[in-house]
Structures are given as C-alpha cells and as structure tokens.
Amino acid sequence: MTAVTLADVAARAQVSPATVSRVLNGNYPVAAATRERVLRAVDDLDYVLNGPASALAAATSDLVGILVNDIADPFFGIMAGAVQSEIGGPGGRAGGERMAVVCNTGGSPERELTYLTLLQRQRAAAVVLTGGAIEDAAHAAAIAGKLRRLSEAGTRVVLCGRPPSPDTDAVALTFDNRGGGRQLTEHLLGLGHRRVGYIAGPEERTTTRHRLEGHRAALAARGIPDDPALTVHGPYDRRSGYDATAELLRRAPDLTAVVAANDTVALGACAALRDKGLRIPDDVSVAGFDDLPFSIDAVPALTTVRLPLHEAGARAGRIAMGKEKAPPGGVATVHGELMVRGSTAGPR
C-alpha cells in the first residue's frame, strides 16, 4: 500500500501543499474553514505527520511531558489530568493537538533527571513538573541545569506545587504548605490539644519540610515546646500512617491529636487508632492535608487543608501552552483552605 503524502492531502482538501503544512505545523494563521477542510482530509486519508522531522523543522514537537512522583496517588493524578485538559487547541502541529506523556518518577532523583533528558531529546513543547522537590544541593543544581537547557531549546517549563528553581526560566505555581500546616495545628491547639503527634513525609522532600515548619510555628506561637518524640517520618502512604501512629502511641500514650502528612497517611492513622480501641475524635483527633476526594467520605470526615489541585494543574497547563501569561516574576503562591470536619474535636 502506497503511503499517503502531503500532496495527497492537499489534493483532497483542494489547497496547496504549503497550506497543508501550515495547518499541521501550526506556525502560520489559516482561515478556519480551510483549516477544517485540511484536517478532514488528514482524517479521511489517515495521513501521519513525520513527527521527528517536523520537530526538527519547528524547534519543538507536539509532546508535553508531565512529571509526577506517583500516578496512583490522587494528589498527582488530579494535577496531571488537569494539565492534560489544557494542552489541546490551535497552535500545535497536526491541527493543534498535542500528546501528553505522564512520566512516573517513583520519587527517584535519577528517574527525574532521566525523564527531563528524554523530553529534551524529543524537543518537547512543554514540561510540567508536579509536587515537591528533593532537598539535595547536587540534585537541585542538576535539575536547574536541565530546566535551563529545556528553556533555551524553546520548551516552556512550569513547576506545579513545587518551589521555584532559581536562575531558570521555569514558572512556579507553589503551594503554601507552611501556611496550611500552621492552620491545621492552630485549629487543634484552639480546641485545647497540647499533645499533638505529627506524621511527616519523607525527610528529603520540600513539601515535608514546609508542612512541618508550619506545624512547629503554630506550636511556638503558643509557647509549646516541640517534642522530637512526637514527630515520625515516613512515605506518603496509608501504611506509613498506620505504623507511625502505632509508634506515636507507644512513645506518648497521652496523645490527644495526630496531624498527618496528607489525607492518605491520615486514613492509615485512623485505622491504627481504631485497632487500638480508640475513638475518633472522642479519644484522639486526626487531621490530614490536601483534601483528596475521599476525605469527605471518611468516617468521620477528615479535617484537612484543601489545596486547589485541579485549578493549579489547569493553570499550569495553560501557562505551558501559552494560553495564559506567567505570573509577575514567574512565581505565584497557591493558598489552601482549612476544611473543619468531624475528625477533630476538643481533648477528652
């Protein structure tokens, strides 16, 4: 079977080959009716654009990379889905459509760098990095170098829920994790709690440090000493919440409240408390973070900090596609909202 050529599409659409090229490359204005006729001919003939050659000619490709730590975690899934919802439309090749590739790093610094290298080789139109950064000076320098090279090659880079990367052109939509962490602990202290356990995330993550700093700031404001025995670190998963709560109860049987690194960890904490015969919130209050979809359906519903994950992801997608201007200075802070529900009450 003879391969369909650009000339075949042009003949079918009754336009010149140059017009077909302009429509598919998205690099020149074409009348809407003409564009529609060309795209219909492309579909009818099942014409396939030579992606690599087109990318070389146009400096960037139709590819948009979205880096996540764990696609199975709703925190990342919501943001990735929102980014993808904004990457279509006029402007790219093949009629404006782009292909999103979700790169699951698994929390590995090496995989993060590898994916950025691969996306650079593919001349990605845009790259969106979601979630917290790894706190390691050498890795931060390596990431900054990758981001600079991507930007120099014409790739738009957006950090979503991640601190800014100095000396790069990356736009940062950063979450106010410190403020949210402080709000949660202030809420519990306001209810009379003084023995508050904290289940933190991995120590090397910026999100972990910022949320913990907010918690400690709330304690300090009330003149309550920070007891290292009341903080346990672990992964951002349910098992970590369960095991850490059991450890906190061993260290501090008089515990009256637990603040979890995120809502998934909080569910594990709730399960551990129930297995110990403790009632929530009658015996121990529990608070989470992020307001993931299941939080309101937990029994009792979780008090948490709602981060606008979908809105932040969608905005990151629009900025990556040039549909929305970058914020002044290339950085915007996204604030959370305290959601007080049935899992917190005064100490008994």
Residue frames relative to the residue before (quaternion, step in Angstrom):
aa qw qx qy qz dx dy dz
M 1.0000 0.0000 0.0000 0.0000 0.00 0.00 0.00
T 0.4179 -0.7215 0.4990 0.2362 3.59 -0.80 1.07
A 0.4652 -0.6828 0.4879 0.2816 3.58 -0.92 0.92
V 0.4791 -0.6530 0.5102 0.2895 3.55 -1.11 0.79
T 0.2135 -0.7950 0.5589 0.0997 3.56 -0.89 0.94
L 0.6858 -0.4510 0.3730 0.4327 3.52 -1.36 0.15
A 0.6298 0.5433 -0.3260 0.4494 3.59 1.05 -0.79
D 0.6181 0.5424 -0.3407 0.4557 3.60 1.07 -0.72
V 0.6505 0.5050 -0.3101 0.4751 3.56 0.97 -0.87
A 0.6435 0.5320 -0.3177 0.4493 3.58 0.96 -0.90
A 0.6605 0.5031 -0.3082 0.4643 3.58 0.95 -0.88
R 0.6588 0.5147 -0.3095 0.4530 3.56 0.96 -0.88
A 0.7378 0.4049 -0.2255 0.4907 3.59 0.96 -0.86
Q 0.3523 -0.7586 0.4700 0.2820 3.57 1.34 -0.19
V 0.5389 0.5386 -0.4421 0.4734 3.51 0.88 1.10
S 0.6112 -0.5436 0.4112 0.4022 3.57 -1.26 0.07
P 0.6246 -0.5263 0.4089 0.4072 3.62 -1.18 0.40
A 0.6083 0.5590 -0.3553 0.4373 3.59 1.07 -0.68
T 0.6462 0.5123 -0.3236 0.4639 3.59 1.03 -0.78
V 0.6191 0.5284 -0.3431 0.4688 3.58 1.00 -0.77
S 0.6517 0.5230 -0.3098 0.4537 3.57 0.93 -0.92
R 0.6509 0.5185 -0.3183 0.4541 3.59 0.97 -0.85
V 0.6520 0.5117 -0.3194 0.4594 3.58 0.96 -0.83
L 0.7231 0.4628 -0.2542 0.4453 3.56 0.80 -1.00
N 0.7101 0.4385 -0.2564 0.4875 3.57 1.09 -0.66
G 0.3143 -0.7933 0.4773 0.2102 3.57 1.25 -0.33
N 0.5438 0.6549 -0.3791 0.3629 3.59 1.16 0.45
Y 0.7516 0.2588 -0.1734 0.5814 3.59 1.28 0.25
P 0.4965 -0.6723 0.4425 0.3252 3.65 -0.86 0.81
V 0.0331 -0.7762 0.6292 -0.0207 3.54 -1.01 0.95
A 0.5722 -0.6057 0.4247 0.3541 3.59 -0.96 0.84
A 0.5996 -0.6142 0.3795 0.3454 3.57 -1.00 0.89
A 0.6635 0.5050 -0.3156 0.4530 3.60 0.90 -0.87
T 0.6517 0.5048 -0.3103 0.4734 3.58 1.01 -0.81
R 0.6371 0.5336 -0.3195 0.4553 3.55 0.96 -0.89
E 0.6595 0.5104 -0.3049 0.4600 3.56 0.94 -0.89
R 0.6473 0.5241 -0.3144 0.4555 3.57 1.00 -0.83
V 0.6490 0.5118 -0.3101 0.4698 3.57 1.01 -0.83
L 0.6786 0.4915 -0.2992 0.4565 3.58 0.87 -0.93
R 0.6166 0.5325 -0.3446 0.4664 3.59 1.10 -0.66
A 0.6489 0.5088 -0.3100 0.4732 3.56 1.02 -0.80
V 0.6080 0.5484 -0.3416 0.4614 3.57 1.07 -0.77
D 0.6818 0.4772 -0.2849 0.4757 3.58 0.93 -0.91
D 0.6581 0.5290 -0.3160 0.4326 3.59 0.89 -0.93
L 0.7621 0.3735 -0.1878 0.4944 3.55 0.96 -0.90
D 0.3382 -0.7574 0.4847 0.2774 3.57 1.34 -0.15
Y 0.1839 0.8036 -0.5368 0.1798 3.55 0.95 0.97
V 0.1787 -0.7809 0.5933 0.0790 3.57 -0.94 0.94
L 0.3727 -0.7294 0.5363 0.2034 3.55 -0.72 1.12
N 0.4370 -0.6677 0.5355 0.2764 3.57 -1.03 0.79
G 0.3031 -0.8260 0.4490 0.1558 3.55 0.07 1.37
P 0.7087 0.4601 -0.2940 0.4468 3.64 0.64 -1.02
A 0.6712 0.4846 -0.3127 0.4656 3.59 0.91 -0.87
S 0.6471 0.5202 -0.3171 0.4584 3.55 1.01 -0.83
A 0.6338 0.5378 -0.3293 0.4479 3.55 1.02 -0.82
L 0.6436 0.5213 -0.3242 0.4572 3.57 0.98 -0.83
A 0.6801 0.4943 -0.2910 0.4565 3.56 0.99 -0.85
A 0.7739 0.3742 -0.1806 0.4780 3.55 0.98 -0.83
A 0.5244 -0.6513 0.3854 0.3903 3.62 1.32 0.07
T 0.7993 0.0667 -0.0553 0.5947 3.63 0.99 -0.70
S 0.4416 -0.6942 0.5098 0.2514 3.54 -1.28 0.41
D 0.6371 -0.5052 0.4091 0.4141 3.55 -1.34 -0.28
L 0.5122 0.6831 -0.3872 0.3479 3.57 1.29 0.01
V 0.0634 -0.7569 0.6495 0.0357 3.55 -1.08 0.84
G 0.2049 -0.7974 0.5593 0.0965 3.58 -0.63 1.12
I 0.0833 -0.7721 0.6294 0.0289 3.56 -0.99 0.90
L 0.1602 -0.8090 0.5615 0.0672 3.59 -0.44 1.20
V 0.0057 0.7857 -0.6174 0.0388 3.56 -0.87 1.04
N 0.5315 -0.6252 0.4712 0.3234 3.54 -1.23 0.48
D 0.7871 -0.0900 0.1077 0.6006 3.59 0.98 -0.90
I 0.3174 -0.7872 0.4971 0.1803 3.59 -0.27 1.25
A 0.6119 0.5544 -0.3534 0.4396 3.62 1.19 -0.44
D 0.5966 0.5427 -0.3570 0.4712 3.59 1.26 -0.32
P 0.4818 -0.6948 0.4443 0.2962 3.64 -0.65 1.05
F 0.5453 0.6219 -0.3927 0.4020 3.60 1.11 -0.64
F 0.7458 0.3793 -0.2043 0.5080 3.58 0.87 -0.99
G 0.6251 0.5590 -0.3423 0.4237 3.58 1.02 -0.75
I 0.6442 0.5210 -0.3203 0.4592 3.57 0.98 -0.83
M 0.6852 0.4770 -0.2953 0.4645 3.59 0.86 -0.91
A 0.6518 0.5169 -0.3238 0.4507 3.59 0.93 -0.88
G 0.6542 0.5115 -0.3121 0.4616 3.59 0.96 -0.84
A 0.6602 0.5081 -0.3059 0.4608 3.57 1.01 -0.83
V 0.6142 0.5281 -0.3462 0.4733 3.60 1.03 -0.75
Q 0.6793 0.5072 -0.2972 0.4393 3.57 0.83 -1.00
S 0.6289 0.5609 -0.3422 0.4156 3.60 1.03 -0.70
E 0.7340 0.4258 -0.2249 0.4789 3.59 1.21 -0.43
I 0.6022 0.6291 -0.3585 0.3362 3.61 1.15 -0.11
G 0.5800 0.5834 -0.3879 0.4155 3.62 1.21 -0.05
G 0.5267 0.6632 -0.4459 0.2895 3.55 -1.27 -0.27
P 0.7210 -0.4561 0.3015 0.4257 3.57 -1.27 0.32
G 0.5883 0.5897 -0.4344 0.3428 3.54 -1.15 0.67
G 0.7243 0.3767 -0.2445 0.5232 3.57 1.06 -0.61
R 0.6274 -0.5005 0.4073 0.4359 3.52 -1.28 -0.16
A 0.7612 0.3428 -0.2812 0.4733 3.57 -1.35 0.07
G 0.7366 -0.4388 0.2321 0.4593 3.55 0.95 0.90
G 0.7036 -0.4795 0.2791 0.4440 3.57 1.15 0.30
E 0.5718 0.5930 -0.3975 0.4043 3.60 1.19 -0.14
R 0.1240 -0.7813 0.6085 0.0623 3.54 -1.13 0.72
M 0.3667 -0.7272 0.5402 0.2118 3.55 -1.17 0.49
A 0.2517 -0.7616 0.5821 0.1336 3.54 -0.78 1.08
V 0.0954 -0.7629 0.6377 0.0466 3.55 -1.01 0.89
V 0.2061 -0.7810 0.5812 0.0987 3.56 -0.60 1.19
C 0.1605 -0.8038 0.5714 0.0403 3.55 -0.62 1.20
N 0.1897 -0.8093 0.5520 0.0652 3.58 -0.41 1.26
T 0.2161 -0.8308 0.5012 0.1086 3.59 -0.22 1.25
G 0.3090 -0.7624 0.5117 0.2480 3.59 1.14 -0.51
G 0.6273 -0.5556 0.3299 0.4347 3.57 1.22 0.40
S 0.5179 0.6610 -0.4069 0.3596 3.59 1.27 0.08
P 0.4402 -0.6913 0.5034 0.2737 3.63 -0.76 0.98
E 0.6454 0.5351 -0.3197 0.4415 3.57 1.01 -0.81
R 0.6618 0.4956 -0.3114 0.4684 3.58 0.96 -0.86
E 0.6017 0.5637 -0.3537 0.4417 3.58 1.05 -0.74
L 0.6853 0.4698 -0.2765 0.4828 3.59 0.89 -0.92
T 0.6394 0.5386 -0.3250 0.4422 3.57 1.00 -0.83
Y 0.6674 0.4957 -0.3076 0.4628 3.58 0.90 -0.89
L 0.6404 0.5121 -0.3378 0.4620 3.60 0.97 -0.75
T 0.6268 0.5269 -0.3308 0.4691 3.58 1.04 -0.73
L 0.6680 0.4992 -0.2976 0.4648 3.58 0.90 -0.93
L 0.6593 0.4988 -0.3099 0.4696 3.59 0.97 -0.79
Q 0.6111 0.5332 -0.3444 0.4729 3.57 1.11 -0.66
R 0.6551 0.5142 -0.3080 0.4600 3.59 0.96 -0.87
Q 0.6981 0.4547 -0.2581 0.4891 3.57 1.11 -0.73
R 0.3738 -0.7526 0.4630 0.2820 3.59 1.34 0.04
A 0.0254 0.8450 -0.5316 0.0523 3.55 0.90 0.97
A 0.5059 -0.6477 0.4822 0.3032 3.55 -1.07 0.79
A 0.7944 -0.0582 0.0721 0.6003 3.56 1.07 -0.76
V 0.1248 -0.7526 0.6407 0.0871 3.51 -1.31 0.47
V 0.0860 -0.7758 0.6245 0.0289 3.56 -0.94 0.98
L 0.1408 -0.7776 0.6099 0.0588 3.57 -0.74 1.10
T 0.1568 -0.8194 0.5485 0.0564 3.59 -0.67 1.08
G 0.7914 0.3561 -0.2456 0.4319 3.55 -1.28 0.45
G 0.7387 -0.4568 0.2925 0.4002 3.52 -1.35 0.14
A 0.4525 -0.6720 0.5213 0.2680 3.53 -1.30 0.42
I 0.5097 -0.6197 0.5008 0.3246 3.55 -1.30 0.40
E 0.3391 -0.7625 0.5215 0.1780 3.57 -0.82 1.03
D 0.4094 0.6393 -0.5389 0.3651 3.51 0.09 1.38
A 0.4745 -0.7227 0.4208 0.2749 3.58 -0.57 1.17
A 0.6695 0.4986 -0.3088 0.4560 3.59 0.90 -0.88
H 0.6669 0.4897 -0.3051 0.4715 3.57 0.96 -0.85
A 0.6310 0.5356 -0.3320 0.4524 3.58 0.98 -0.82
A 0.6526 0.5032 -0.3118 0.4730 3.59 1.00 -0.80
A 0.6507 0.5140 -0.3141 0.4623 3.58 1.00 -0.82
I 0.6435 0.5123 -0.3159 0.4729 3.58 0.99 -0.84
A 0.6476 0.5203 -0.3232 0.4533 3.58 0.91 -0.91
G 0.6357 0.5281 -0.3244 0.4603 3.58 1.01 -0.77
K 0.6497 0.5094 -0.3083 0.4726 3.58 0.99 -0.85
L 0.6670 0.5076 -0.3054 0.4519 3.58 0.92 -0.90
R 0.6325 0.5247 -0.3340 0.4616 3.58 1.02 -0.75
R 0.6748 0.4920 -0.3038 0.4585 3.58 0.92 -0.88
L 0.6143 0.5349 -0.3461 0.4656 3.58 1.05 -0.70
S 0.6773 0.4954 -0.2931 0.4581 3.58 0.86 -0.95
E 0.6451 0.5287 -0.3154 0.4526 3.57 0.99 -0.84
A 0.6871 0.4678 -0.2721 0.4848 3.59 1.17 -0.63
G 0.6386 -0.5623 0.3214 0.4155 3.60 1.26 0.08
T 0.5119 0.6341 -0.4228 0.3964 3.59 1.26 0.11
R 0.3317 -0.7105 0.5802 0.2205 3.57 -0.94 0.88
V 0.1241 -0.7997 0.5865 0.0334 3.58 -0.88 0.98
V 0.0069 -0.7914 0.6102 -0.0348 3.56 -0.86 1.04
L 0.2221 -0.7425 0.6199 0.1226 3.56 -1.01 0.91
C 0.0810 -0.8196 0.5671 0.0021 3.59 -0.62 1.12
G 0.8166 0.0570 -0.0894 0.5674 3.56 -0.46 1.23
R 0.6185 0.5226 -0.3019 0.5032 3.52 1.29 0.44
P 0.5379 -0.6222 0.4428 0.3571 3.63 -1.00 0.69
P 0.6280 -0.5378 0.3945 0.4009 3.61 -1.19 0.44
S 0.2986 -0.7085 0.6070 0.2010 3.54 -1.28 0.50
P 0.3364 -0.7864 0.4767 0.2030 3.63 -0.14 1.25
D 0.8388 0.2105 -0.1700 0.4724 3.54 -1.25 0.61
T 0.6127 0.4481 -0.3967 0.5162 3.57 1.08 0.76
D 0.5078 -0.6381 0.4789 0.3250 3.57 -1.30 0.18
A 0.3832 0.7400 -0.4773 0.2788 3.59 1.24 0.22
V 0.3451 -0.7027 0.5859 0.2092 3.56 -1.03 0.88
A 0.1503 -0.8124 0.5607 0.0550 3.60 -0.90 0.91
L 0.0887 -0.7266 0.6798 0.0445 3.53 -0.96 1.02
T 0.0295 -0.8600 0.5078 -0.0406 3.55 0.04 1.31
F 0.4124 -0.7134 0.5121 0.2424 3.59 -0.98 0.87
D 0.4210 -0.6868 0.5329 0.2590 3.56 -1.09 0.75
N 0.0497 -0.8447 0.5329 -0.0072 3.57 0.43 1.23
R 0.6089 0.5418 -0.3613 0.4530 3.59 1.05 -0.66
G 0.6767 0.5029 -0.2948 0.4497 3.56 0.84 -1.00
G 0.6654 0.5008 -0.3047 0.4622 3.57 0.96 -0.84
G 0.6464 0.5199 -0.3163 0.4602 3.57 0.98 -0.84
R 0.6516 0.5080 -0.3145 0.4674 3.56 1.02 -0.79
Q 0.6319 0.5483 -0.3323 0.4354 3.59 0.98 -0.84
L 0.6542 0.5273 -0.3173 0.4397 3.57 0.90 -0.93
T 0.7121 0.4492 -0.2676 0.4685 3.56 0.79 -1.01
E 0.6067 0.5429 -0.3529 0.4612 3.60 1.04 -0.68
H 0.6210 0.5428 -0.3346 0.4558 3.57 1.03 -0.79
L 0.6913 0.4700 -0.2824 0.4706 3.59 0.88 -0.94
L 0.6477 0.5045 -0.3242 0.4700 3.59 0.96 -0.79
G 0.6300 0.5421 -0.3229 0.4527 3.56 1.08 -0.70
L 0.6563 0.4868 -0.3021 0.4910 3.57 1.22 -0.48
G 0.6321 -0.5643 0.3191 0.4245 3.58 1.29 -0.03
H 0.4674 0.6768 -0.4542 0.3423 3.61 1.21 0.02
R 0.0755 -0.7947 0.6011 0.0378 3.56 -1.08 0.78
R 0.7054 0.3473 -0.2358 0.5711 3.59 1.20 -0.44
V 0.1063 0.8202 -0.5382 0.1623 3.52 0.18 1.40
G 0.2393 -0.7696 0.5792 0.1222 3.56 -0.67 1.13
Y 0.1657 -0.7895 0.5853 0.0817 3.56 -1.10 0.69
I 0.1580 -0.7627 0.6225 0.0763 3.57 -0.79 1.08
A 0.1326 -0.8256 0.5479 0.0251 3.55 -0.26 1.31
G 0.5420 -0.6043 0.4775 0.3362 3.55 -1.31 0.35
P 0.7739 -0.3086 0.2388 0.4988 3.60 -1.24 -0.30
E 0.5417 -0.6765 0.3969 0.3023 3.57 -0.85 0.96
E 0.6891 0.5127 -0.2928 0.4202 3.61 1.07 -0.62
R 0.6119 0.5812 -0.3431 0.4124 3.62 1.24 -0.05
T 0.5221 -0.6434 0.4601 0.3192 3.58 -0.99 0.84
T 0.6100 0.5589 -0.3571 0.4337 3.60 1.00 -0.76
T 0.6360 0.5340 -0.3191 0.4568 3.57 0.97 -0.88
R 0.6983 0.4793 -0.2845 0.4491 3.57 0.74 -1.05
H 0.6884 0.4967 -0.3029 0.4333 3.59 0.83 -0.90
R 0.6637 0.4865 -0.3165 0.4719 3.60 0.95 -0.79
L 0.6490 0.5071 -0.3120 0.4736 3.57 1.03 -0.78
E 0.6211 0.5315 -0.3439 0.4622 3.60 1.03 -0.70
G 0.6351 0.5215 -0.3305 0.4642 3.59 1.02 -0.74
H 0.6277 0.5345 -0.3164 0.4692 3.59 1.02 -0.85
R 0.7058 0.4637 -0.2713 0.4618 3.57 0.84 -0.97
A 0.6049 0.5503 -0.3558 0.4523 3.58 1.11 -0.62
A 0.6421 0.5163 -0.3226 0.4660 3.59 1.03 -0.76
L 0.6356 0.5158 -0.3279 0.4717 3.58 1.01 -0.79
A 0.6699 0.5150 -0.2998 0.4428 3.57 0.87 -0.97
A 0.6371 0.5456 -0.3266 0.4357 3.58 1.02 -0.81
R 0.7122 0.4052 -0.2407 0.5202 3.58 1.20 -0.56
G 0.5056 -0.6732 0.4119 0.3485 3.59 1.27 0.08
I 0.4669 0.6631 -0.4505 0.3732 3.58 1.19 0.53
P 0.4290 -0.7100 0.4895 0.2690 3.63 -0.63 1.03
D 0.4089 -0.6826 0.5471 0.2599 3.55 -1.12 0.70
D 0.1803 -0.7968 0.5727 0.0679 3.56 -0.48 1.25
P 0.4014 -0.7438 0.4768 0.2416 3.64 -0.44 1.17
A 0.6030 0.5791 -0.3584 0.4154 3.59 1.12 -0.58
L 0.6830 0.4932 -0.2826 0.4587 3.58 1.21 -0.43
T 0.6590 0.4347 -0.3239 0.5214 3.60 1.25 0.34
V 0.0096 -0.7778 0.6275 -0.0325 3.55 -0.91 1.03
H 0.2559 -0.7729 0.5640 0.1379 3.60 -0.91 0.96
G 0.1843 0.7713 -0.5990 0.1110 3.53 -1.24 0.55
P 0.7017 -0.4385 0.3315 0.4533 3.60 -1.28 -0.01
Y 0.5363 -0.6125 0.4722 0.3381 3.55 -1.30 0.30
D 0.5195 0.6341 -0.4344 0.3732 3.61 0.62 1.04
R 0.7104 -0.4806 0.3132 0.4079 3.55 -1.31 0.33
R 0.6424 0.5400 -0.3330 0.4300 3.58 0.90 -0.87
S 0.6232 0.5390 -0.3333 0.4583 3.55 1.02 -0.79
G 0.6526 0.5229 -0.3115 0.4514 3.57 0.97 -0.84
Y 0.6510 0.5178 -0.3087 0.4612 3.54 1.02 -0.86
D 0.7105 0.4632 -0.2654 0.4585 3.57 0.75 -1.06
A 0.6632 0.5129 -0.3123 0.4468 3.59 0.95 -0.86
T 0.6389 0.5203 -0.3330 0.4584 3.59 1.02 -0.73
A 0.6267 0.5227 -0.3356 0.4706 3.57 1.00 -0.79
E 0.6571 0.5006 -0.3036 0.4748 3.59 1.00 -0.79
L 0.6445 0.5168 -0.3263 0.4594 3.60 0.95 -0.81
L 0.6595 0.4969 -0.3125 0.4695 3.59 0.97 -0.81
R 0.6173 0.5276 -0.3454 0.4704 3.58 1.11 -0.62
R 0.6999 0.4627 -0.2657 0.4749 3.57 0.96 -0.88
A 0.8184 0.0922 0.0082 0.5672 3.58 0.96 -0.88
P 0.1714 -0.8251 0.5313 0.0868 3.63 0.16 1.24
D 0.6615 0.5084 -0.3007 0.4621 3.59 1.24 -0.44
L 0.2967 0.7801 -0.4939 0.2441 3.59 1.29 0.28
T 0.1139 -0.8107 0.5697 0.0716 3.61 -0.94 0.83
A 0.7981 0.1282 -0.0837 0.5827 3.61 1.23 -0.17
V 0.1418 -0.7652 0.6233 0.0761 3.54 -1.24 0.61
V 0.1392 -0.7457 0.6460 0.0851 3.57 -0.95 0.94
A 0.2024 -0.8074 0.5486 0.0784 3.56 -0.72 1.10
A 0.6402 -0.5638 0.3805 0.3570 3.55 -1.20 0.67
N 0.7739 -0.1059 0.0596 0.6216 3.57 1.12 -0.69
D 0.7256 -0.4542 0.2894 0.4283 3.58 -1.26 0.10
T 0.6166 0.5438 -0.3508 0.4484 3.59 1.05 -0.69
V 0.6398 0.5029 -0.3063 0.4938 3.57 1.00 -0.85
A 0.6328 0.5470 -0.3264 0.4403 3.59 1.02 -0.83
L 0.6201 0.5311 -0.3516 0.4579 3.62 1.02 -0.69
G 0.6390 0.5128 -0.3232 0.4735 3.58 1.01 -0.76
A 0.6270 0.5345 -0.3269 0.4629 3.56 1.06 -0.79
C 0.6428 0.5260 -0.3175 0.4575 3.59 0.96 -0.87
A 0.6533 0.5168 -0.3133 0.4559 3.58 0.95 -0.89
A 0.6562 0.5103 -0.3142 0.4586 3.59 0.96 -0.85
L 0.6462 0.5197 -0.3221 0.4567 3.58 0.96 -0.83
R 0.6558 0.5017 -0.3170 0.4666 3.58 0.94 -0.85
D 0.6563 0.5150 -0.3164 0.4517 3.58 0.96 -0.83
K 0.6654 0.4683 -0.2910 0.5032 3.58 1.23 -0.45
G 0.5424 -0.6483 0.3810 0.3747 3.57 1.31 0.07
L 0.5138 0.6419 -0.4156 0.3888 3.59 1.24 0.40
R 0.3557 -0.7404 0.5374 0.1910 3.55 -1.07 0.79
I 0.2291 -0.7506 0.6089 0.1154 3.54 -1.17 0.78
P 0.6052 -0.3024 -0.7341 0.0580 1.62 -1.40 2.10
D 0.3341 0.7969 -0.4705 0.1789 3.60 1.26 0.02
D 0.7743 0.2872 -0.1590 0.5410 3.57 0.97 -0.88
V 0.7965 0.0013 0.0388 0.6034 3.57 0.93 -0.91
S 0.3084 -0.7332 0.5780 0.1825 3.58 -0.92 0.95
V 0.1433 -0.7831 0.6014 0.0676 3.57 -1.17 0.63
A 0.0346 -0.7834 0.6205 0.0103 3.58 -1.02 0.85
G 0.2267 -0.7758 0.5764 0.1205 3.56 -1.11 0.72
F 0.2996 -0.7218 0.5809 0.2277 3.57 -1.20 -0.56
D 0.7235 0.4109 -0.3730 0.4106 3.57 -1.15 0.87
D 0.1706 -0.7922 0.5535 0.1921 3.62 1.05 -0.79
L 0.0601 0.8018 -0.5829 0.1174 3.54 0.63 1.19
P 0.7206 -0.5069 0.2475 0.4031 3.62 -1.10 0.64
F 0.6964 0.4859 -0.2892 0.4418 3.61 0.98 -0.72
S 0.4802 0.7237 -0.4195 0.2640 3.60 1.21 -0.39
I 0.6995 0.4662 -0.2790 0.4642 3.56 0.93 -0.85
D 0.6855 0.4787 -0.2811 0.4711 3.59 1.23 -0.44
A 0.4489 0.6581 -0.4716 0.3782 3.58 1.26 0.00
V 0.2686 -0.7540 0.5769 0.1629 3.58 -1.19 0.48
P 0.4492 -0.3855 -0.7604 0.2673 1.50 -0.77 2.41
A 0.6642 -0.5013 0.3660 0.4165 3.57 -1.25 0.42
L 0.4918 -0.7117 0.4333 0.2527 3.55 -0.96 0.97
T 0.3413 -0.6314 0.6528 0.2422 3.49 -1.18 0.75
T 0.1275 0.8027 -0.5595 0.1625 3.57 -0.75 1.03
V 0.4289 -0.6320 0.5524 0.3339 3.56 -1.32 -0.11
R 0.2916 -0.7689 0.5464 0.1588 3.56 -0.67 1.09
L 0.1238 -0.7507 0.6460 0.0611 3.54 -0.79 1.10
P 0.4027 -0.7200 0.5044 0.2550 3.63 -0.84 0.89
L 0.1017 -0.8623 0.4941 0.0445 3.57 0.57 1.20
H 0.6810 0.4807 -0.3016 0.4627 3.58 0.86 -0.93
E 0.6632 0.5073 -0.3107 0.4542 3.57 0.90 -0.91
A 0.6589 0.5004 -0.3125 0.4667 3.59 0.96 -0.85
G 0.6574 0.5120 -0.3103 0.4575 3.59 0.96 -0.84
A 0.6546 0.5084 -0.3107 0.4652 3.56 0.97 -0.87
R 0.6476 0.5056 -0.3225 0.4701 3.58 0.98 -0.79
A 0.6222 0.5321 -0.3359 0.4658 3.57 1.02 -0.80
G 0.6500 0.5212 -0.3121 0.4565 3.58 1.00 -0.82
R 0.6616 0.5043 -0.3083 0.4614 3.57 0.95 -0.86
I 0.6494 0.4971 -0.3195 0.4786 3.59 0.97 -0.81
A 0.6462 0.5319 -0.3179 0.4455 3.58 0.97 -0.86
M 0.7270 0.4139 -0.2279 0.4982 3.57 1.10 -0.71
G 0.5041 -0.6663 0.4171 0.3579 3.59 1.26 -0.02
K 0.4443 0.6968 -0.4498 0.3387 3.57 1.23 0.35
E 0.7706 0.1846 -0.0955 0.6025 3.57 1.24 -0.45
K 0.5020 -0.6587 0.4697 0.3057 3.55 -1.00 0.81
A 0.5349 -0.5961 0.4882 0.3466 3.53 -1.18 0.57
P 0.5531 -0.6014 0.4408 0.3716 3.64 -1.08 0.56
P 0.6647 -0.4957 0.3610 0.4269 3.60 -1.18 0.41
G 0.8179 0.1796 -0.1589 0.5230 3.55 -0.83 0.99
G 0.5153 -0.6825 0.3909 0.3404 3.57 1.29 0.05
V 0.7106 0.3926 -0.2449 0.5301 3.59 1.27 0.18
A 0.0314 0.7689 -0.6383 0.0183 3.57 -1.05 0.83
T 0.3068 -0.7427 0.5675 0.1797 3.57 -1.04 0.81
V 0.2103 -0.7664 0.5997 0.0936 3.55 -0.86 1.06
H 0.2194 -0.8139 0.5298 0.0936 3.57 -0.54 1.19
G 0.3795 -0.7111 0.5486 0.2221 3.54 -1.20 0.62
E 0.3172 -0.7268 0.5783 0.1916 3.55 -1.36 0.15
L 0.4167 -0.7065 0.5160 0.2470 3.58 -0.83 1.01
M 0.1085 -0.7828 0.6122 0.0258 3.57 -0.81 1.08
V 0.1443 -0.8161 0.5571 0.0533 3.58 -0.21 1.28
R 0.0591 0.8009 -0.5887 0.0921 3.56 -0.66 1.18
G 0.8102 -0.3984 0.1969 0.3821 3.54 -1.33 -0.10
S 0.5952 0.6148 -0.3715 0.3602 3.61 1.17 -0.21
T 0.7233 0.3543 -0.2474 0.5386 3.60 1.26 0.00
A 0.1239 0.7529 -0.6386 0.1001 3.54 -1.13 0.82
G 0.6919 -0.4717 0.3336 0.4329 3.57 -1.28 0.10
P 0.6162 -0.5616 0.3942 0.3867 3.61 -1.18 0.48
R 0.3365 -0.7370 0.5510 0.1997 3.55 -1.18 0.62
